[in-house]
Amino acid sequence: MAFSANPLALSVPDPAFESWLRDSGYLEVLDQRTSDLHRVSSTAAAPSTTGDSNSARADPPSVAAAVSGGYFLSTVLNCFGILLSLLTINPFSKLTNEDFSGDTPPWTLGFIGFSDSYSFPSSRPQARMRVTENIKRYCRNYASLFILFFACSLYQIPIALVGLVSSLVLWDLFAYCGKRWGLENYPVIRECLLRLVQCATAVIIFLCNVQMALLCALGVSYGVMMLHASFRKLTPVKQQPTKGKQK
C-alpha cells in the first residue's frame, strides 16, 4: 500500500535534523536504546541455547559442543565484523571548523569518563554513529593526543627531532634574509631561493626520517581515536546557557 504525498509535510535538511537530535539529547537516547535492545536479545538467546544443550544431554557430547561452539563462533564473527566496519567509516564526515573553535572537553569526566561509559557497539550503524559523533565532540582532545604521540615519536627517533629543528631554522633563516636583503623587490630571485629551500627541506626530512615519526604518530593516534570513539557511549552534551536580558 503506497502512501500519498502530504503537501503539509515539512522537509528538514539532514544537518539541521542531526543538530536538533544532538541539542535535544536524542542521540544519547538512541545509543542507549540500541545497547539495551542488544542486551535483551542476547539474554533471550542465552536460555534458548541452554535449553538446546539440556535437550541434547541424551545425545552424544559432540552435539552439545557443536551447539555452544556455533553460538560462540557467531558472536565472535559478529564482533569481528563490527571492528572491520570501522575501516570503512569516514570519521571526519561531520567535522567542521567550528568544532575546533570551542572549548576542550574535560579530560577526566568528559573524554575518559567512568567504567560504565564504555561498551562494545552492538551493530555497525551504532559504531558509525558513535565514531562520527564522538569525533565531532572530542576533536580537540584527539588533536592534543596526536601532538603528544608525535612528541613521543620524536623522542624515540632523535635524528627526526634534529631534522625537524633544522627545517624550522632553515625557514627562519630564509625569512630573515628575505627581509634583510629586500627580496620582495626581486621576485625572480626570491622564487628561486624559495624552491631551493623547499628542496633542501625535503632532503632533510627524508634523510632524518621525520616522515617515519609522523607516520607512527598518525597511525597510533588514528587507532586510539577510532577505538575510543567506537567504544565510548554517547553522553548528553552540556547545553550552553542562553544569554537573556537581565531584569
GUSE-401653 format. One record per atom (N, C-alpha, C): residue in one letter; x negated, y negated, z negated. Coordinates in steps of 0.2 Angstrom, whole numbers, padded with zeros to 4 digits, always signed. Atoms other than C-alpha are relative to their C-alpha. Layout:
AXYZ
...
This chain:
M-0004+0006+0000
M+0000+0000+0000
M-0004-0006+0000
A+0004+0006+0000
A-0008-0017+0005
A+0004-0005-0003
F-0003+0005+0004
F-0005-0032-0005
F+0000-0006+0005
S+0000+0006-0004
S+0000-0048+0004
S-0004-0006-0003
A+0004+0006+0002
A-0011-0064+0003
A+0004-0005-0004
N-0004+0005+0004
N-0006-0076-0011
N-0003-0007+0002
P+0003+0007-0001
P-0008-0094-0005
P-0002-0004-0006
L+0001+0004+0006
L-0008-0100-0023
L-0007+0003-0003
A+0006-0003+0003
A-0024-0089-0027
A-0006-0005+0001
L+0006+0004+0000
L-0040-0098-0031
L-0006+0004+0001
S+0006-0003-0001
S-0056-0094-0024
S-0006-0003-0003
V+0006+0003+0004
V-0071-0096-0036
V-0006+0003+0003
P+0007-0003-0002
P-0089-0095-0030
P-0003+0004-0005
D+0003-0005+0004
D-0099-0081-0037
D-0005-0003-0005
P+0004+0004+0005
P-0112-0093-0046
P+0004-0003-0005
A-0004+0004+0005
A-0098-0103-0054
A+0004+0006-0005
F-0003-0005+0004
F-0089-0087-0060
F-0005+0003-0005
E+0005-0003+0005
E-0105-0079-0067
E-0002-0005-0005
S+0002+0005+0005
S-0109-0096-0076
S+0006+0000-0005
W-0006+0000+0004
W-0091-0095-0083
W+0000+0006-0005
L+0001-0006+0004
L-0094-0077-0089
L-0005-0001-0005
R+0005+0001+0005
R-0110-0082-0097
R+0001-0005-0005
D-0002+0005+0005
D-0104-0098-0106
D+0006+0003-0004
S-0006-0003+0004
S-0088-0088-0112
S-0002+0006-0004
G+0003-0006+0003
G-0099-0073-0118
G+0003+0006+0002
Y-0003-0007-0003
Y-0090-0060-0107
Y-0005+0004+0003
L+0006-0004-0003
L-0107-0054-0100
L-0002+0005-0006
E+0002-0004+0006
E-0111-0048-0118
E+0005+0005-0001
V-0005-0005+0001
V-0094-0040-0120
V+0000+0005+0005
L+0001-0005-0006
L-0096-0031-0103
L-0005+0004-0001
D+0006-0004+0002
D-0113-0025-0108
D+0002+0005-0006
Q-0002-0005+0006
Q-0107-0018-0125
Q+0005+0005+0002
R-0006-0004-0002
R-0091-0011-0117
R-0003+0006+0004
T+0003-0006-0004
T-0102-0001-0104
T-0003+0005-0005
S+0004-0005+0004
S-0113+0006-0118
S+0005+0004-0004
D-0005-0004+0004
D-0098+0011-0129
D+0004+0005+0004
L-0004-0005-0005
L-0089+0020-0114
L-0005+0005+0001
H+0005-0005-0001
H-0105+0029-0111
H-0001+0004-0006
R+0001-0004+0006
R-0107+0034-0129
R+0006+0005-0001
V-0006-0004+0001
V-0089+0040-0130
V+0000+0006+0005
S+0000-0005-0005
S-0091+0050-0114
S-0005+0006-0001
S+0005-0005+0002
S-0107+0058-0120
S+0002+0004-0006
T-0002-0004+0006
T-0099+0063-0137
T+0005+0005+0002
A-0005-0004-0003
A-0084+0070-0127
A-0003+0006+0004
A+0003-0005-0004
A-0096+0080-0116
A-0003+0005-0005
A+0003-0004+0005
A-0105+0087-0131
A+0004+0006-0003
P-0004-0006+0002
P-0091+0098-0138
P+0002+0005+0005
S-0001-0005-0006
S-0087+0105-0121
S-0006+0004+0001
T+0006-0005-0001
T-0105+0111-0119
T+0000+0005-0006
T+0000-0005+0006
T-0104+0118-0137
T+0005+0005+0001
G-0005-0005-0001
G-0088+0127-0133
G-0002+0005+0005
D+0003-0005-0005
D-0096+0134-0117
D-0005+0005-0003
S+0005-0004+0003
S-0110+0140-0127
S+0003+0005-0005
N-0003-0005+0004
N-0099+0148-0140
N+0004+0005+0003
S-0003-0005-0004
S-0089+0157-0127
S-0004+0004+0004
A+0005-0004-0004
A-0105+0163-0119
A-0004+0004-0005
R+0004-0004+0005
R-0111+0172-0135
R+0001+0007+0002
A-0001-0007-0002
A-0104+0188-0129
A-0004+0002+0007
D+0004-0001-0006
D-0114+0186-0113
D-0007+0000-0001
P+0007+0000+0001
P-0132+0188-0111
P-0003-0007-0002
P+0003+0007+0002
P-0143+0174-0119
P-0002-0004+0006
S+0002+0004-0005
S-0148+0168-0102
S+0005-0004+0003
V-0005+0005-0002
V-0131+0161-0098
V+0001-0006-0005
A+0000+0006+0005
A-0131+0150-0114
A-0006-0004+0001
A+0006+0004-0001
A-0148+0145-0110
A+0001-0004+0007
A-0001+0004-0007
A-0143+0140-0092
A+0005-0006-0001
V-0005+0005+0001
V-0128+0130-0098
V-0003-0006-0004
S+0003+0005+0004
S-0138+0120-0111
S-0006-0003+0004
G+0006+0003-0004
G-0153+0118-0099
G+0003-0004+0006
G-0003+0004-0005
G-0141+0112-0085
G+0002-0007-0002
Y-0002+0007+0003
Y-0134+0098-0096
Y-0006-0004-0002
F+0006+0004+0002
F-0151+0093-0102
F-0003-0002+0006
L+0003+0002-0006
L-0158+0093-0084
L+0004-0006+0003
S-0004+0005-0003
S-0143+0082-0078
S-0001-0006-0004
T+0001+0006+0004
T-0146+0070-0092
T-0007-0003+0001
V+0007+0003-0002
V-0165+0068-0088
V+0000-0002+0007
L+0000+0003-0007
L-0162+0066-0070
L+0004-0006+0001
N-0003+0006+0000
N-0149+0053-0073
N-0004-0006-0003
C+0004+0005+0002
C-0161+0043-0084
C-0006-0002+0004
F+0006+0002-0004
F-0175+0045-0072
F+0003-0004+0006
G-0002+0004-0005
G-0164+0039-0058
G+0001-0007-0002
I-0001+0007+0002
I-0159+0023-0068
I-0007-0003+0000
L+0007+0003+0000
L-0178+0020-0071
L-0003-0002+0007
L+0003+0001-0007
L-0182+0022-0052
L+0004-0006+0003
S-0004+0005-0003
S-0167+0010-0048
S-0003-0007-0002
L+0003+0007+0002
L-0177-0004-0057
L-0005-0002+0005
L+0004+0001-0006
L-0189-0003-0042
L+0003-0004+0005
T-0004+0002-0005
T-0175-0008-0031
T+0003-0007-0001
I-0004+0006+0002
I-0169-0023-0041
I-0005-0006+0001
N+0003+0006+0000
N-0174-0041-0037
N+0001-0004-0006
P-0001+0003+0006
P-0177-0048-0054
P+0001-0007+0000
F+0000+0007-0001
F-0178-0066-0048
F+0005-0003+0004
S-0005+0003-0005
S-0162-0067-0038
S+0004-0005-0003
K-0004+0005+0003
K-0153-0078-0051
K-0004-0005-0003
L+0004+0005+0004
L-0168-0088-0057
L+0000-0006+0004
T+0000+0006-0003
T-0168-0106-0054
T-0005-0005-0003
N+0005+0004+0003
N-0179-0121-0058
N+0002-0003-0007
E-0002+0003+0007
E-0168-0127-0072
E-0001+0005-0005
D+0001-0005+0005
D-0171-0111-0081
D-0007-0001-0004
F+0006+0001+0003
F-0189-0116-0084
F+0000-0007-0004
S+0000+0007+0003
S-0184-0134-0090
S+0003+0000-0007
G-0003+0000+0006
G-0175-0128-0105
G-0005+0002-0006
D+0004-0001+0005
D-0182-0124-0122
D-0001+0008+0000
T+0002-0007+0000
T-0191-0107-0125
T+0004+0003-0006
P-0004-0003+0006
P-0180-0095-0135
P-0005+0003-0005
P+0004-0002+0006
P-0187-0090-0152
P-0003+0007+0002
W+0003-0006-0001
W-0199-0075-0151
W+0003+0006-0004
T-0002-0005+0005
T-0193-0066-0166
T+0007+0002+0001
L-0007-0002+0000
L-0174-0067-0166
L+0003+0000+0007
G-0003+0001-0007
G-0171-0072-0148
G-0003+0006+0005
F+0003-0005-0005
F-0184-0062-0137
F-0001+0007-0003
I+0002-0007+0002
I-0189-0047-0148
I+0007+0003-0003
G-0006-0002+0003
G-0173-0046-0159
G-0001+0006-0005
F+0001-0005+0005
F-0170-0031-0170
F+0000+0007+0003
S+0000-0007-0003
S-0170-0012-0168
S+0006+0002+0003
D-0006-0001-0004
D-0152-0012-0163
D+0002-0004+0006
S+0000+0005-0005
S-0155-0025-0150
S-0002+0004+0007
Y+0002-0004-0006
Y-0161-0011-0138
Y+0004+0006+0001
S-0003-0006-0002
S-0153+0003-0129
S-0001+0002+0007
F+0002-0002-0006
F-0156+0013-0114
F+0006-0001+0005
P-0006+0002-0004
P-0145+0007-0099
P+0004+0006+0002
S-0004-0006-0001
S-0131+0019-0096
S+0001+0001+0008
S-0002-0001-0007
S-0129+0016-0077
S-0005-0005+0004
R+0004+0005-0004
R-0138+0007-0063
R+0003-0007+0000
P-0003+0007+0000
P-0126-0008-0062
P-0001-0003-0007
Q+0002+0003+0006
Q-0129-0011-0081
Q-0007-0002+0000
A+0008+0002+0000
A-0148-0010-0079
A-0001-0006+0005
R+0001+0006-0005
R-0146-0023-0064
R+0002-0006-0004
M-0003+0005+0003
M-0135-0034-0074
M-0005-0003-0006
R+0005+0002+0005
R-0147-0034-0089
R-0006-0003+0002
V+0007+0003-0003
V-0163-0037-0079
V+0001-0007+0003
T-0001+0007-0003
T-0156-0052-0069
T+0002-0005-0006
E-0002+0005+0005
E-0148-0060-0084
E-0005-0001-0006
N+0005+0001+0005
N-0162-0057-0097
N-0006-0004+0003
I+0005+0003-0003
I-0175-0063-0085
I+0002-0008+0001
K-0003+0007-0001
K-0164-0079-0082
K-0001-0003-0007
R+0000+0003+0007
R-0163-0081-0101
R-0007-0001-0003
Y+0006+0000+0003
Y-0181-0077-0106
Y-0006-0001+0005
C+0005+0001-0005
C-0191-0083-0091
C-0006-0003-0003
R+0006+0004+0004
R-0202-0095-0102
R-0004+0005-0004
N+0004-0005+0004
N-0206-0080-0113
N-0004+0004+0004
Y+0004-0005-0004
Y-0211-0069-0099
Y-0006-0004+0003
A+0006+0004-0003
A-0222-0083-0091
A-0005-0001-0006
S+0005+0000+0005
S-0231-0085-0108
S-0003+0007-0001
L+0003-0007+0001
L-0234-0066-0109
L-0005+0001+0006
F+0004-0001-0006
F-0241-0067-0091
F-0007-0004-0001
I+0006+0004+0002
I-0253-0081-0097
I-0005+0004-0005
L+0004-0004+0005
L-0258-0070-0112
L-0004+0006+0003
F+0003-0006-0003
F-0261-0055-0101
F-0006-0002+0005
F+0005+0003-0004
F-0271-0065-0089
F-0007-0002-0004
A+0006+0002+0005
A-0282-0072-0103
A-0004+0007-0002
C+0003-0006+0002
C-0285-0054-0109
C-0004+0003+0006
S+0004-0003-0005
S-0290-0048-0092
S-0006-0004+0002
L+0006+0004-0001
L-0302-0062-0090
L-0005+0002-0006
Y+0004-0002+0005
Y-0309-0057-0107
Y-0003+0007+0001
Q+0003-0007-0002
Q-0311-0039-0101
Q-0005+0000+0006
I+0004+0001-0006
I-0319-0045-0085
I-0004-0007+0000
P+0003+0007+0001
P-0331-0059-0090
P-0002-0003+0007
I+0002+0003-0006
I-0338-0061-0072
I+0006-0004+0003
A-0006+0003-0003
A-0320-0065-0067
A+0001-0007-0003
L+0000+0006+0003
L-0320-0079-0080
L-0005-0005+0002
V+0005+0004-0003
V-0336-0086-0073
V+0002-0002+0006
G-0002+0002-0007
G-0329-0086-0056
G+0006-0005+0000
L-0006+0005+0000
L-0313-0095-0061
L-0002-0007-0002
V+0003+0006+0003
V-0323-0108-0071
V-0004-0004+0006
S+0005+0002-0005
S-0335-0110-0056
S+0005-0003+0005
S-0005+0003-0005
S-0320-0113-0044
S+0003-0007-0002
L-0003+0006+0002
L-0312-0126-0055
L-0005-0006+0000
V+0005+0005+0000
V-0329-0135-0057
V-0001-0002+0007
L+0001+0002-0007
L-0331-0135-0038
L+0005-0005+0002
W-0006+0005-0002
W-0314-0143-0035
W-0001-0007-0004
D+0001+0006+0004
D-0318-0156-0049
D-0005-0004+0003
L+0005+0004-0004
L-0334-0160-0040
L+0002-0003+0006
F-0002+0003-0006
F-0326-0162-0024
F+0005-0006-0001
A-0004+0006+0001
A-0313-0174-0031
A-0004-0006-0002
Y+0004+0006+0003
Y-0326-0184-0040
Y-0004-0003+0006
C+0004+0002-0006
C-0337-0185-0024
C+0004-0004+0005
G-0005+0004-0004
G-0322-0190-0014
G+0002-0007-0002
K-0001+0007+0003
K-0318-0205-0025
K-0006-0004+0000
R+0006+0004+0001
R-0336-0210-0027
R-0003-0002+0007
W+0002+0002-0007
W-0340-0209-0008
W+0005-0003+0004
G-0005+0002-0004
G-0324-0215-0002
G+0002+0004+0006
L-0001-0005-0006
L-0320-0200+0009
L+0007-0001+0003
E-0006+0002-0003
E-0302-0207+0011
E+0000-0004+0007
N+0001+0005-0006
N-0309-0219+0024
N-0003+0005+0006
Y+0003-0004-0005
Y-0317-0204+0033
Y+0004+0007+0000
P-0004-0006+0001
P-0303-0191+0036
P-0003+0006+0003
V+0003-0006-0003
V-0313-0180+0048
V-0005+0003-0005
I+0005-0003+0004
I-0327-0178+0036
I+0003+0003-0006
R-0004-0002+0006
R-0315-0176+0021
R+0003+0007+0002
E-0003-0006-0002
E-0306-0162+0031
E-0005+0005+0001
C+0005-0005-0001
C-0322-0153+0035
C-0003+0002-0007
L+0002-0002+0007
L-0328-0154+0017
L+0005+0004-0004
L-0005-0003+0003
L-0311-0148+0011
L+0000+0007+0002
R+0001-0007-0002
R-0312-0132+0022
R-0006+0003-0002
L+0006-0003+0003
L-0329-0129+0016
L+0001+0002-0007
V-0001-0001+0007
V-0324-0130-0002
V+0005+0006-0001
Q-0005-0006+0000
Q-0309-0118+0002
Q-0004+0006+0001
C+0004-0007-0002
C-0321-0105+0010
C-0004+0002-0006
A+0004-0001+0006
A-0333-0107-0005
A+0004+0003-0006
T-0004-0003+0005
T-0319-0104-0017
T+0002+0007+0001
A-0002-0007-0002
A-0313-0089-0008
A-0005+0005-0001
V+0006-0005+0001
V-0330-0081-0008
V-0002+0001-0008
I+0001-0001+0007
I-0332-0085-0027
I+0005+0005-0003
I-0005-0004+0003
I-0316-0077-0031
I+0000+0007+0002
F+0001-0007-0002
F-0319-0062-0021
F-0006+0004-0003
L+0006-0003+0003
L-0337-0059-0027
L+0001+0001-0008
C+0000+0000+0008
C-0332-0062-0046
C+0006+0004-0002
N-0006-0005+0002
N-0316-0050-0045
N+0005-0004-0004
V-0005+0004+0003
V-0305-0064-0050
V+0007+0003+0002
Q-0006-0003-0003
Q-0291-0056-0039
Q+0002+0007-0004
M-0001-0006+0003
M-0293-0040-0049
M+0003-0001-0007
A-0003+0002+0007
A-0290-0049-0066
A+0007-0002+0001
L-0006+0002-0001
L-0275-0057-0058
L+0005+0005+0002
L-0004-0006-0002
L-0268-0041-0051
L+0002+0004-0006
C-0001-0004+0007
C-0270-0032-0068
C+0005-0004-0004
A-0005+0003+0004
A-0261-0046-0077
A+0007+0000+0003
L-0006+0000-0003
L-0247-0047-0064
L+0003+0007-0001
G-0002-0006+0001
G-0245-0028-0065
G+0003+0002-0007
V-0002-0001+0007
V-0244-0027-0084
V+0006-0004-0002
S-0006+0005+0002
S-0233-0042-0086
S+0006+0002+0004
Y-0006-0002-0004
Y-0221-0036-0072
Y+0003+0006-0004
G-0003-0006+0004
G-0219-0019-0081
G+0003-0001-0006
V-0003+0002+0007
V-0217-0026-0098
V+0007-0004+0001
M-0006+0004-0001
M-0204-0038-0091
M+0006+0004+0002
M-0005-0004-0002
M-0194-0025-0082
M+0003+0004-0005
L-0002-0005+0006
L-0194-0013-0097
L+0004-0004-0005
H-0004+0003+0005
H-0189-0026-0109
H+0007-0003+0002
A-0006+0003-0003
A-0176-0034-0098
A+0005+0005+0001
S-0005-0006-0001
S-0168-0017-0094
S+0003+0003-0007
F-0002-0003+0006
F-0168-0011-0112
F+0003-0005-0005
R-0003+0005+0005
R-0163-0027-0121
R+0007-0001+0001
K-0007+0001-0001
K-0145-0029-0124
K+0001-0007+0001
L-0002+0007-0001
L-0136-0045-0119
L+0003-0002-0006
T-0003+0003+0006
T-0133-0056-0134
T+0003-0007+0002
P-0004+0006-0001
P-0122-0071-0135
P-0005-0006+0000
V+0005+0006-0001
V-0131-0087-0129
V+0003-0006-0005
K-0001+0005+0004
K-0132-0101-0141
K+0003-0006+0004
Q-0003+0006-0003
Q-0120-0115-0135
Q-0003-0006-0002
Q+0002+0006+0001
Q-0126-0132-0133
Q+0006-0005-0003
P-0006+0004+0002
P-0115-0144-0143
P+0001-0006+0004
T-0002+0006-0004
T-0106-0157-0133
T-0001-0006-0003
K+0001+0007+0003
K-0110-0175-0136
K+0006-0004+0001
G-0006+0004+0000
G-0095-0184-0140
G-0001-0007-0004
K+0000+0007+0003
K-0091-0202-0146
K+0001+0001-0008
Q-0001-0001+0008
Q-0094-0203-0165
Q+0005-0006-0002
K-0005+0005+0002
K-0080-0212-0173
K-0002-0003-0007
